[in-house]
């Protein structure tokens, strides 16, 4: 496994990063499947971070996608500052990936309906709470209503990648590279960095 990161070519490295992201969508046990995603905070938090599930990757469009509840307070924060910072880590390979994205929110539009159609029935219960995420309730399951999963509670966060910062903590010396992208995910800069 370790040798797949031992490359001297930035284009080859970039391709492996995108391939690994795509693999994380396809394999539920992949380390990069559940990144920490951070946004500008709201309320008492200047920055807000949470673990989310990577749902789609498109190298052609330069996008990473995750889902959330449309009533979540994080959407207001993302609307006011449409950026997400994604941190992926694979402890077995000792690879950290930090990705910056500009975000589009999709609720009750063609992109949201297309994604909702692919959400398995058991997973739809995540969008079946009576109240918005973060609402105070008297007990651990008081806010649930697993009989009514509503597509209108479903949101897609589609992040167009602006930067990827890759770090491999190899035993024989750490390696780091950065890739920057123009509008639409077009590669603009690829460079090695001091770890």
Secondary structure, 3 states (H helix, E strand, C coil): CHHHHCCCCHHHHHHHHHHHHHHHHHCCCCHHHCCEEEEECCCCCCEEEEECCCCEEECCCCEEEEEEECCCHHHHHHHHCCEEEEEEEECCCCEEEEEEEEEEEEECCHHHHHHHHHCCHHHHHHHCECCCCCCCCCCCCCCECCCCCCHHHEEEEEEEEEEEEEEECCCCCCEEEEEEEEHHHEEEEEEEECC
